[in-house]
Amino acid sequence: MTRTLTPRWLQRLLALSLLAPALAFAQERPWPDGAQLVLSFSMQFETGGQPEGAESPFSASPLPKGYPDLPANTWFDYGHKEGLWRLLDLWDRTGIKVTSHVVGEAALKHPELVKAIAQRGHEVAAHGMRWADSYNLSYAQEKQFIGDGVDAVQKLTGQRSVGYNANWLRRSRNTLKVLQDLNFTYHIDDVSRDEPFVTLVRGKKFAVVPYTLRNNDIVLIEGRHFSAEQFYQQLVLEFDRLYAEGASRRRMMSVSLHDRIGGTPAMVEAVERFIRYAQSHPKVSFMRKDRIAQIVLTEKHPLIDNSEAAYND
């Protein structure tokens, strides 16, 4: 039986043809400065904006109506008394800038804190006027709910929010159109991809910078009772996989920390260890979400996903 050998030049040509889609992807939408992976931290500022009876470690044994849950209130208070200040110091030590989604009422109750966030160079993004559901509001009600929160923060910081995060990501069918009316450029209430993308709202580009439930302290620490060490290991495993994939395609890693959870001593220790680990790798960038949105909105060939077109026309 005669064996047919493929010439080496043809083997190389075939190999290149198989790699072409991945190479084209990387060349078409590279990160600035050739970054292999971009990390983006969310610092949720909610303390003071929560309603009576909001979810807490005490929720499994709620008090009868009419009785204030004072211990639960102190759990939330930790966010503005300790947690956010500790996180701000962490960002200073590691030299990174983050996005803080701020509840309007929380900012009004703790103006010195929201001012410090802005003054230290972090993005102040919107999180509604109150920590409350908005998916069931009318168009006009939702516009006021979001707009009032933006106005409250802007009066204190001089910074007008361009990014939005709904309570528990539960936006309405009108949310993106409302955000467009209020001159927002992006939202994060999407967990469908590990990279930012563009969707069309009334025919115009609007950025989506995906959030995370995997690297999220309220889900893992409070919900699944991870230790700080387990949270660190989760971040490292996520980083390693996305960093490897980033050699051939655009990848983004999102991490979410809440004032009263991510700002505890053990969690800040774990997060700092992770940041140092990530910084030990070449071609790793840390970006605010408004910067990521700007990148995808201004590039010539963005990734476009119109899977929610029925709501955005």
C-alpha positions as CSV (number, residue, x, y, z in Angstrom):
1,M,0.0,0.0,0.0
2,T,1.4,3.4,-1.0
3,R,1.4,6.1,1.6
4,T,0.8,9.6,0.4
5,L,2.8,12.3,2.2
6,T,1.6,15.9,2.4
7,P,4.3,18.4,1.6
8,R,5.5,20.3,4.6
9,W,4.7,23.7,3.0
10,L,1.1,22.4,2.5
11,Q,0.9,21.2,6.1
12,R,1.9,24.7,7.3
13,L,-0.6,26.3,5.0
14,L,-3.4,24.1,6.3
15,A,-2.4,24.8,9.9
16,L,-2.5,28.6,9.3
17,S,-5.9,28.3,7.7
18,L,-7.3,26.5,10.8
19,L,-5.8,29.2,13.0
20,A,-7.0,32.1,10.9
21,P,-10.4,32.6,12.7
22,A,-8.7,32.9,16.1
23,L,-5.9,35.1,14.7
24,A,-8.5,37.4,13.0
25,F,-10.5,37.6,16.2
26,A,-7.4,38.7,18.2
27,Q,-6.3,41.2,15.6
28,E,-9.8,42.6,15.0
29,R,-10.6,43.4,18.6
30,P,-7.3,43.7,20.6
31,W,-7.2,45.3,24.0
32,P,-5.2,48.5,24.3
33,D,-1.5,48.1,24.8
34,G,-1.8,44.4,23.8
35,A,-3.3,43.3,27.1
36,Q,-3.9,39.5,27.2
37,L,-6.5,39.9,30.0
38,V,-8.4,42.8,31.4
39,L,-9.7,42.7,35.0
40,S,-12.5,45.0,36.3
41,F,-13.6,45.3,39.9
42,S,-17.0,46.4,41.0
43,M,-17.2,48.0,44.5
44,Q,-20.9,48.1,45.5
45,F,-21.8,51.0,47.8
46,E,-25.2,50.1,49.2
47,T,-25.0,50.7,52.9
48,G,-27.6,53.2,54.0
49,G,-29.7,52.6,50.9
50,Q,-31.2,49.3,52.0
51,P,-34.9,49.0,53.0
52,E,-36.1,47.7,56.4
53,G,-35.9,43.9,56.3
54,A,-33.3,43.8,53.5
55,E,-31.5,40.5,53.0
56,S,-28.8,39.9,55.7
57,P,-27.3,37.1,57.7
58,F,-30.3,37.5,60.0
59,S,-33.0,37.0,57.3
60,A,-33.6,33.4,58.1
61,S,-35.1,34.5,61.4
62,P,-37.0,37.7,60.7
63,L,-38.5,39.7,63.5
64,P,-42.2,40.4,63.7
65,K,-43.4,43.4,61.7
66,G,-42.9,46.6,63.6
67,Y,-39.7,45.6,65.4
68,P,-36.5,47.0,64.0
69,D,-33.7,44.5,63.3
70,L,-30.9,46.4,65.0
71,P,-28.2,43.8,64.6
72,A,-29.0,43.6,60.8
73,N,-28.6,47.3,60.6
74,T,-25.2,47.1,62.2
75,W,-24.2,44.5,59.6
76,F,-25.0,47.0,56.8
77,D,-23.3,49.8,58.8
78,Y,-20.0,47.9,58.6
79,G,-19.9,48.9,54.9
80,H,-19.5,52.6,55.5
81,K,-17.7,52.4,58.9
82,E,-15.1,49.9,57.9
83,G,-15.5,48.1,54.6
84,L,-15.4,50.7,51.9
85,W,-12.5,52.6,53.6
86,R,-10.5,49.4,53.8
87,L,-11.2,48.7,50.1
88,L,-10.2,52.2,49.1
89,D,-6.9,51.7,50.8
90,L,-6.4,48.4,49.0
91,W,-6.9,50.1,45.6
92,D,-4.4,52.7,46.6
93,R,-1.8,50.1,47.7
94,T,-2.2,48.1,44.5
95,G,-2.5,51.1,42.2
96,I,-5.7,50.1,40.4
97,K,-8.9,52.0,39.7
98,V,-12.3,50.4,40.1
99,T,-16.0,51.1,39.4
100,S,-18.2,51.8,42.4
101,H,-22.0,51.3,41.8
102,V,-23.5,53.7,44.3
103,V,-27.1,53.7,45.6
104,G,-28.3,57.4,45.7
105,E,-29.6,57.3,49.3
106,A,-26.4,55.7,50.5
107,A,-24.4,58.6,49.0
108,L,-26.7,61.2,50.6
109,K,-26.3,59.5,54.0
110,H,-22.5,59.2,53.6
111,P,-21.3,62.1,51.4
112,E,-17.7,62.0,52.7
113,L,-17.4,58.4,51.4
114,V,-18.8,58.9,47.9
115,K,-16.6,62.0,47.6
116,A,-13.5,60.0,48.6
117,I,-14.3,57.4,46.0
118,A,-14.4,60.0,43.2
119,Q,-11.4,61.9,44.6
120,R,-9.3,58.8,44.5
121,G,-9.9,58.4,40.8
122,H,-12.6,55.7,40.8
123,E,-15.6,55.6,38.6
124,V,-18.9,56.5,40.4
125,A,-21.6,54.5,38.6
126,A,-25.3,54.4,39.2
127,H,-27.2,51.8,41.3
128,G,-30.6,53.4,41.5
129,M,-31.9,55.9,44.0
130,R,-32.7,53.2,46.6
131,W,-31.9,49.6,47.0
132,A,-35.2,48.5,45.6
133,D,-36.7,46.6,42.6
134,S,-37.3,48.6,39.5
135,Y,-38.2,45.9,37.0
136,N,-41.9,46.5,37.8
137,L,-41.9,50.3,37.3
138,S,-43.4,52.2,34.5
139,Y,-41.2,53.9,32.0
140,A,-41.6,57.3,33.7
141,Q,-41.1,55.8,37.2
142,E,-38.0,54.0,36.2
143,K,-36.5,57.0,34.5
144,Q,-37.1,59.1,37.7
145,F,-35.7,56.3,39.9
146,I,-32.5,56.0,38.0
147,G,-32.2,59.8,37.3
148,D,-32.7,60.8,40.9
149,G,-29.8,58.5,41.9
150,V,-27.6,60.0,39.3
151,D,-28.4,63.5,40.3
152,A,-27.8,62.8,44.0
153,V,-24.3,61.5,43.3
154,Q,-23.4,64.2,40.8
155,K,-24.2,66.9,43.3
156,L,-21.8,65.4,45.7
157,T,-19.0,64.4,43.4
158,G,-19.3,66.4,40.2
159,Q,-19.2,63.1,38.4
160,R,-22.2,62.1,36.2
161,S,-22.7,58.3,36.0
162,V,-22.5,56.7,32.6
163,G,-22.9,53.1,33.8
164,Y,-25.7,51.3,35.5
165,N,-26.4,48.3,37.7
166,A,-30.0,47.4,38.7
167,N,-30.8,45.8,42.0
168,W,-29.9,42.1,41.7
169,L,-29.5,42.8,37.9
170,R,-33.3,42.7,37.5
171,R,-33.8,45.4,34.9
172,S,-37.1,45.9,33.1
173,R,-37.9,45.6,29.4
174,N,-37.5,49.4,29.2
175,T,-34.3,49.8,31.1
176,L,-31.8,50.2,28.2
177,K,-34.1,52.8,26.5
178,V,-34.4,54.7,29.8
179,L,-30.6,54.6,30.2
180,Q,-30.2,55.9,26.6
181,D,-32.5,58.8,27.4
182,L,-30.4,59.6,30.4
183,N,-27.1,59.6,28.4
184,F,-25.7,56.4,29.8
185,T,-23.2,54.5,27.7
186,Y,-23.3,51.1,29.3
187,H,-24.9,48.7,31.8
188,I,-23.6,45.6,33.5
189,D,-26.7,43.5,34.1
190,D,-25.7,40.7,31.9
191,V,-23.7,37.5,32.6
192,S,-23.8,35.9,29.2
193,R,-20.1,36.5,28.1
194,D,-16.6,36.9,29.3
195,E,-16.0,40.0,27.2
196,P,-17.7,43.3,26.6
197,F,-20.0,43.8,23.6
198,V,-22.4,46.1,21.9
199,T,-26.1,45.9,21.6
200,L,-28.4,48.2,19.6
201,V,-30.9,50.4,21.4
202,R,-33.3,52.1,19.0
203,G,-30.6,51.5,16.3
204,K,-27.8,53.1,18.3
205,K,-24.8,51.4,19.9
206,F,-25.0,50.7,23.7
207,A,-22.2,48.9,25.6
208,V,-22.6,45.9,27.8
209,V,-19.8,45.2,30.3
210,P,-20.8,41.9,31.8
211,Y,-21.1,41.4,35.5
212,T,-20.2,38.3,37.4
213,L,-22.0,35.9,39.8
214,R,-19.0,33.5,39.9
215,N,-16.5,36.0,41.3
216,N,-19.0,37.7,43.5
217,D,-18.7,37.9,47.3
218,I,-22.5,38.2,48.1
219,V,-23.1,35.0,46.1
220,L,-20.0,33.0,47.3
221,I,-19.4,34.3,50.8
222,E,-23.0,34.9,51.9
223,G,-24.8,32.5,49.6
224,R,-22.5,29.5,49.5
225,H,-20.5,30.2,52.7
226,F,-17.1,30.2,51.0
227,S,-14.2,31.1,53.2
228,A,-11.9,34.0,52.1
229,E,-9.3,31.4,51.1
230,Q,-11.9,29.6,48.9
231,F,-12.8,32.9,47.3
232,Y,-9.1,33.5,46.6
233,Q,-8.8,30.1,45.0
234,Q,-11.9,30.8,42.8
235,L,-10.4,34.0,41.6
236,V,-7.0,32.3,40.8
237,L,-8.7,29.5,38.8
238,E,-10.9,31.9,36.9
239,F,-7.9,34.1,36.1
240,D,-5.7,31.2,34.9
241,R,-8.3,30.0,32.5
242,L,-9.2,33.4,31.1
243,Y,-5.5,34.4,30.9
244,A,-4.7,31.3,28.8
245,E,-7.7,32.0,26.5
246,G,-6.6,35.6,26.2
247,A,-3.7,34.6,24.1
248,S,-6.0,34.1,21.1
249,R,-9.2,36.1,21.9
250,R,-10.4,39.0,23.9
251,R,-11.1,38.1,27.5
252,M,-12.3,40.1,30.5
253,M,-12.6,39.0,34.2
254,S,-15.1,40.7,36.4
255,V,-14.9,40.7,40.2
256,S,-17.7,42.1,42.5
257,L,-17.2,43.2,46.1
258,H,-19.9,44.6,48.4
259,D,-19.1,47.1,51.0
260,R,-20.1,45.0,54.1
261,I,-18.7,41.7,52.7
262,G,-15.7,42.3,50.5
263,G,-14.4,45.0,52.9
264,T,-13.8,42.6,55.8
265,P,-10.2,42.0,56.9
266,A,-9.9,38.4,55.6
267,M,-11.5,39.3,52.3
268,V,-9.3,42.3,51.7
269,E,-6.3,40.1,52.5
270,A,-7.5,37.5,50.0
271,V,-8.3,40.0,47.3
272,E,-4.9,41.7,47.7
273,R,-3.1,38.4,47.3
274,F,-5.1,37.8,44.1
275,I,-4.3,41.2,42.7
276,R,-0.6,40.7,43.4
277,Y,-0.8,37.3,41.7
278,A,-2.5,38.8,38.6
279,Q,0.0,41.7,38.5
280,S,2.9,39.1,38.4
281,H,1.7,38.1,34.9
282,P,2.6,40.1,31.8
283,K,0.0,41.8,29.7
284,V,-2.6,42.1,32.4
285,S,-4.6,45.4,32.7
286,F,-7.1,46.7,35.3
287,M,-9.8,49.0,33.9
288,R,-12.8,50.9,35.1
289,K,-15.9,49.9,33.4
290,D,-16.5,53.2,31.7
291,R,-13.1,52.8,30.0
292,I,-14.1,49.3,28.8
293,A,-17.4,50.7,27.4
294,Q,-15.6,53.4,25.6
295,I,-13.3,50.9,23.9
296,V,-16.1,48.8,22.5
297,L,-18.2,51.8,21.5
298,T,-15.4,53.4,19.5
299,E,-13.8,50.4,17.8
300,K,-14.5,49.7,14.1
301,H,-15.7,46.1,14.4
302,P,-17.2,45.5,17.9
303,L,-18.8,42.3,18.9
304,I,-22.5,42.9,18.5
305,D,-25.2,40.9,20.3
306,N,-28.8,41.8,19.6
307,S,-30.4,38.9,21.4
308,E,-32.7,41.3,23.3
309,A,-33.7,43.3,20.3
310,A,-37.4,42.7,21.0
311,Y,-37.1,45.0,24.0
312,N,-34.7,47.6,22.6
313,D,-36.4,48.9,19.5
